[in-house]
Amino acid sequence: MKILHLCLGNFYIDNFSYQENMLPKFHKKMGLDVEIIASLVSFDKDGNPCYLKKAGTYINEYGIPVTRLKFKKSLFSKRLRIFEGLYEALSKSKPDIIFIHNCQFLDIKEVVKYAKQNPDTKIYVDNHADFSNSARNILSKNILHKIIWKHCAQQIEPYTTKFYGVLPARVDFLKKMYKVPDEKVNLLLMGADDEKVEEAKDPNVRKEIREKHNIREDDFLIVTGGKIDNFKKQTLLLMEAVKKIDNDKVKLIVFGSVINELKEEIDRLSDGGRIQYIGWLNSDDCYKYFAAADLAVFPGRHSVLWEQAVGTGIPCIFKCLEGTTHVDVGGSCMFLYKDSVEEIKEKIELVANDKELYQKIKGIAGKEGMKKFSYYQIAKESIGL
């Protein structure tokens, strides 16, 4: 059975562990014939969006063929995602299943054309948009999403077996913004790479990471990561909170890209000892740092790192956001309700100082986290297996 992953509604980045990378990886491990068709949108070495210069086909790190399509030479082709040769690429691939990662591309009409001519092809669509990361201004909400992207979703809906929101909030977005029928929408969790979690749990990994950053075994290490920008400035509050904690054994490692206007503030709060900013990490290393930590704290907007941390089996503290509390697997985490240095400080001190509470949370996280957020299981579920 052949499955084709379409990554045309957003980016596709080689050597990362986004859902667009993990589902094809584990579909291949299940024995399926897997192919990817993607746009030229990727990330640079610092984790910032960029456009690749060359279209064409290559084999990725998992042995999966990836075809990058050029945008058409028209004024709005990049914004509306219109490509050269999509229908030809679909016809050449001849998939039994098409999995569309984000339906927000105008060239979805070519997928509809293919579906009409190949009615036995099963189609699944996922959605990564919600009201926190999309439709945040009048133009985006009322033109781009309510008209253009809604039209794309409505075009493909009759041929789609199931639409997936990858967060509860993104399930709601499909229903409310695009008017996809309730019975066609399910939650499909993002997760953690089973293999990378297993590798990271080697005790030597924890030892090596801690030694590298002069963190003692009896120190209480907190890790946080992701892009630090104007939508995730709460990382600065976390750094301030750790600085105020009167306990030298509480340490913090921050990783991720930082926008230029916040670099000076990050440098001010980093002391190279208790609080260390270590820059951008590749996806494999993220798992290693989570496994080396006692606690992961994410005080801002959701990212895929939330599920990866839970899937690694460590206790977490998250910002409480509507439609994202699925990361709590029966008491494996705590939540923050305000953008407040004091609240972050209090929650960390509670977990770090109450050993009985910490062991209880750690036990639940270790037992239930990987079970719920296993990408192998999620990949099976994504195509109805």
VOGU-3710 file (C-alpha; in Angstrom, 3 decimals, decimal comma):
1> mkilhlclgn> 0,000/0,000/0,000  1,359/3,418/-0,951  0,829/6,563/1,110  1,649/10,036/-0,165  2,175/12,854/2,334  1,400/16,314/0,943  3,244/19,100/2,801  2,134/22,056/0,699  0,040/24,057/3,172  3,066/25,012/5,266
11> fyidnfsyqe> 6,726/24,003/5,616  8,566/20,715/5,369  11,956/20,550/7,102  14,375/17,668/6,703  16,024/16,228/9,827  13,399/17,626/12,202  10,802/15,897/14,351  7,639/17,754/13,416  4,541/15,712/12,688  5,270/16,058/8,960
21> nmlpkfhkkm> 8,520/14,151/9,599  7,281/11,597/12,114  4,173/10,249/10,405  6,051/9,348/7,184  8,890/7,836/9,254  6,580/5,521/11,173  4,374/4,738/8,177  7,524/3,444/6,495  8,360/1,396/9,608  4,865/-0,109/9,361
31> gldveiiasl> 5,823/-1,449/5,925  4,005/1,083/3,757  5,472/2,519/0,559  5,885/6,195/1,504  6,451/9,345/-0,546  6,397/13,057/0,298  5,537/16,025/-1,925  6,470/19,316/-0,288  6,855/23,023/-0,905  10,214/24,823/-0,892
41> vsfdkdgnpc> 9,507/26,270/2,567  12,016/25,056/5,164  14,128/26,336/8,103  17,675/27,662/8,092  20,414/26,583/10,533  19,029/28,936/13,203  15,503/27,568/12,969  14,077/30,509/11,004  11,785/30,044/7,963  13,468/30,151/4,567
51> ylkkagtyin> 12,925/29,058/0,962  15,054/26,329/-0,569  16,593/27,312/-3,896  16,207/24,032/-5,738  13,138/21,967/-6,622  13,363/18,278/-7,508  13,401/14,829/-5,905  15,814/13,400/-3,320  15,848/10,727/-0,619  15,477/11,978/2,967
61> eygipvtrlk> 17,069/10,721/6,180  14,511/7,900/6,481  14,976/6,627/2,935  11,752/8,292/1,769  11,606/10,072/-1,614  10,776/13,776/-1,250  9,713/15,911/-4,224  9,967/19,673/-3,734  7,680/21,685/-5,994  8,355/25,224/-7,204
71> fkkslfskrl> 5,815/27,958/-6,666  4,247/29,206/-9,873  5,593/32,484/-11,235  2,687/34,695/-10,254  2,251/37,571/-7,820  0,479/35,696/-5,007  1,649/32,118/-5,620  3,738/31,946/-2,417  1,032/33,497/-0,256  -1,768/31,365/-1,706
81> rifeglyeal> 0,468/28,319/-2,293  0,107/27,583/-5,991  2,646/25,154/-7,428  4,133/23,954/-10,690  3,376/20,360/-11,627  1,290/19,183/-8,667  -1,218/17,160/-10,697  1,586/15,526/-12,677  3,357/14,588/-9,430  0,152/13,055/-8,034
91> skskpdiifi> -0,408/11,053/-11,208  3,177/9,801/-11,161  2,935/8,782/-7,483  -0,331/6,785/-7,823  -0,996/6,619/-4,050  -3,587/4,448/-2,315  -3,719/6,999/0,524  -3,092/10,757/0,460  -2,372/12,409/3,809  -2,631/16,201/3,511
101> hncqfldike> -0,759/18,172/6,162  -2,759/21,417/6,304  -5,332/21,973/3,565  -4,540/25,691/3,347  -3,206/25,816/-0,218  -5,104/26,988/-3,286  -3,712/24,179/-5,421  -5,815/21,721/-3,429  -8,066/21,871/-6,494  -5,485/19,620/-8,188
111> vvkyakqnpd> -5,908/17,050/-5,389  -9,686/17,258/-5,882  -9,202/16,670/-9,611  -7,052/13,621/-8,847  -9,572/12,308/-6,289  -12,420/12,547/-8,806  -10,453/10,479/-11,306  -9,213/7,991/-8,673  -12,208/7,403/-6,357  -10,560/4,468/-4,550
121> tkiyvdnhad> -7,829/6,744/-3,134  -8,384/7,445/0,568  -7,709/10,989/1,726  -6,935/12,241/5,235  -6,432/15,907/6,141  -4,912/17,387/9,266  -4,968/20,935/10,605  -2,345/22,832/12,607  -4,178/26,175/12,729  -6,051/27,528/15,740
131> fsnsarnils> -7,054/30,933/17,062  -3,726/31,398/18,878  -1,464/30,975/15,843  -3,820/31,930/12,978  -6,647/34,332/12,139  -5,189/36,887/14,547  -6,050/39,996/12,542  -9,055/41,136/10,477  -7,513/40,290/7,098  -6,288/36,855/8,152
141> knilhkiiwk> -9,510/35,916/9,912  -12,143/37,317/7,555  -10,434/36,920/4,167  -7,710/34,293/4,334  -9,382/31,800/6,667  -13,121/32,506/6,462  -13,104/32,673/2,665  -9,987/31,311/0,947  -8,830/28,481/3,249  -12,410/27,588/4,137
151> hcaqqiepyt> -13,058/27,177/0,400  -10,058/24,820/0,191  -11,384/22,711/3,079  -14,864/22,634/1,567  -13,459/21,584/-1,830  -11,638/18,536/-0,447  -14,255/17,590/2,189  -16,446/15,321/-0,007  -13,394/13,167/-0,839  -11,918/13,085/2,674
161> tkfygvlpar> -12,294/10,121/5,041  -11,301/12,082/8,130  -10,124/15,567/9,132  -7,805/15,749/12,127  -7,068/18,612/14,469  -3,693/18,021/16,121  -4,861/19,811/19,289  -8,371/20,040/20,738  -8,251/23,748/19,829  -7,473/22,782/16,225
171> vdflkkmykv> -10,406/20,388/16,107  -12,611/23,350/17,079  -10,967/25,523/14,410  -11,906/23,033/11,674  -15,510/22,992/12,841  -15,981/26,702/13,562  -13,820/28,371/10,909  -14,038/25,934/7,993  -17,460/24,402/8,835  -16,238/20,831/8,440
181> pdekvnlllm> -19,018/18,447/9,607  -18,561/17,273/13,211  -18,716/13,587/12,265  -15,722/13,986/9,955  -13,430/15,578/12,542  -11,260/13,793/15,133  -8,333/14,645/17,384  -4,981/13,247/16,218  -2,307/13,965/18,790  1,184/15,091/17,976
191> gaddekveea> 3,711/12,976/19,829  7,261/11,892/20,545  9,603/9,758/18,451  9,621/6,354/20,205  13,162/5,591/19,035  14,636/8,922/20,143  12,957/8,650/23,547  14,468/5,196/24,022  17,934/6,461/23,049  17,658/9,504/25,322
201> kdpnvrkeir> 16,731/7,372/28,337  20,212/5,832/28,402  21,645/6,949/31,805  24,859/7,954/30,050  22,955/10,591/28,062  21,770/12,300/31,255  25,286/12,122/32,686  26,932/13,559/29,545  24,483/16,464/29,193  24,828/17,435/32,833
211> ekhnireddf> 28,608/17,216/32,796  28,744/19,318/29,630  26,919/22,168/31,379  28,439/21,727/34,866  25,152/20,483/36,323  25,611/18,152/39,297  23,554/14,979/39,657  21,861/16,373/42,771  20,982/19,679/41,063  17,342/20,209/40,083
221> livtggkidn> 17,579/20,872/36,340  14,805/22,655/34,461  14,770/22,716/30,662  12,744/24,860/28,280  13,010/25,380/24,542  11,549/26,597/21,291  11,454/29,854/19,382  11,735/32,909/21,593  9,844/35,702/19,868  7,184/38,304/20,626
231> fkkqtlllme> 4,564/35,541/20,959  6,692/33,545/23,423  8,328/36,217/25,568  7,231/34,275/28,672  10,570/32,431/28,488  12,082/35,654/29,866  9,682/35,444/32,831  10,860/31,876/33,488  14,485/33,026/33,495  13,601/35,850/35,921
241> avkkidndkv> 11,747/33,366/38,146  14,705/30,973/38,395  17,000/33,909/39,120  14,764/34,817/42,095  14,662/31,296/43,555  16,864/31,184/46,647  18,314/27,763/45,931  21,585/27,370/44,044  20,713/23,792/43,137  17,841/24,895/40,887
251> klivfgsvin> 19,324/25,324/37,395  17,804/26,259/34,031  18,866/25,466/30,455  17,135/27,385/27,656  17,453/26,332/24,015  15,970/27,656/20,797  16,180/30,545/18,352  15,825/34,138/19,563  14,652/37,129/17,527  17,182/39,969/17,371
261> elkeeidrls> 15,236/42,399/19,576  15,211/39,926/22,483  18,845/38,764/22,286  20,128/41,464/24,619  17,555/40,534/27,277  18,377/36,820/26,962  22,090/37,613/27,367  21,332/39,745/30,448  19,420/36,918/32,135  21,915/34,177/31,206
271> dggriqyigw> 24,732/33,878/33,723  26,420/30,791/32,243  25,911/28,940/35,518  22,459/28,661/37,054  20,803/29,986/33,900  22,286/28,958/30,559  21,085/29,849/27,078  22,630/27,321/24,680  21,139/28,302/21,294  19,363/26,149/18,732
281> lnsddcykyf> 19,305/22,349/19,117  18,587/19,741/16,481  15,542/17,569/17,119  17,534/14,551/18,373  19,250/16,651/21,022  15,934/18,040/22,297  15,015/14,562/23,537  18,416/14,210/25,219  18,008/17,483/27,113  14,505/16,532/28,252
291> aaadlavfpg> 15,823/13,183/29,495  18,637/14,964/31,347  16,190/17,292/33,101  14,116/16,924/36,248  11,408/19,255/34,973  10,374/20,899/31,687  8,651/24,287/31,855  6,797/25,915/28,950  5,267/29,215/30,130  4,115/30,466/26,694
301> rhsvlweqav> 2,278/29,386/23,569  2,036/25,714/22,575  4,757/24,058/20,492  5,472/20,463/19,441  8,053/20,369/22,242  5,206/20,026/24,755  4,227/16,580/23,474  7,862/15,573/23,068  8,591/16,433/26,703  5,535/14,532/27,971
311> gtgipcifkc> 6,408/11,624/25,685  9,910/11,537/27,189  8,248/10,878/30,534  9,356/13,884/32,595  7,185/16,109/34,806  6,175/19,400/33,166  4,708/22,803/33,902  2,695/24,342/31,048  0,836/27,565/30,384  -2,859/26,723/30,679
321> legtthvdvg> -4,338/27,462/27,258  -7,794/26,550/26,023  -7,641/23,418/23,903  -4,169/22,283/24,970  -4,696/20,616/28,358  -4,569/17,176/26,668  -0,873/17,140/27,669  -1,898/16,247/31,219  -1,954/12,442/31,361  -3,651/11,951/34,709
331> gscmflykds> -1,583/14,315/36,838  1,750/14,331/35,004  2,005/18,108/34,944  0,993/21,403/36,516  -0,386/24,522/34,820  0,339/28,249/34,885  -2,611/30,634/34,688  -0,896/34,031/34,508  2,121/35,576/32,788  3,736/36,127/36,154
341> veeikekiel> 7,272/35,700/37,477  5,858/35,029/40,933  3,487/32,273/39,818  6,242/30,524/37,837  8,587/30,806/40,843  5,961/29,390/43,225  5,143/26,396/40,988  8,808/25,517/40,467  9,562/25,794/44,191  6,553/23,611/44,999
351> vandkelyqk> 7,708/20,832/42,663  11,413/21,156/43,525  10,954/21,246/47,320  8,143/18,723/47,833  9,883/15,416/47,093  6,738/13,335/47,651  4,736/15,478/45,189  7,574/15,394/42,653  7,907/11,606/42,777  4,149/11,229/42,338
361> ikgiagkegm> 4,123/13,457/39,221  7,273/11,795/37,878  5,755/8,332/38,305  2,634/9,260/36,332  4,657/11,025/33,610  7,005/8,076/33,184  4,222/5,496/33,065  1,607/7,262/30,960  3,452/9,884/28,881  5,096/7,675/26,260
371> kkfsyyqiak> 2,049/5,424/26,064  -0,223/8,282/25,022  2,247/10,190/22,846  3,924/7,321/20,952  4,287/8,340/17,306  4,207/4,696/16,239  0,678/4,385/17,648  -0,344/7,822/16,356  0,850/6,910/12,840  -1,364/3,804/12,875
381> esigl> -4,350/5,776/14,115  -3,828/8,482/11,449  -4,848/6,075/8,652  -7,529/4,200/10,568  -5,479/1,186/11,703
//
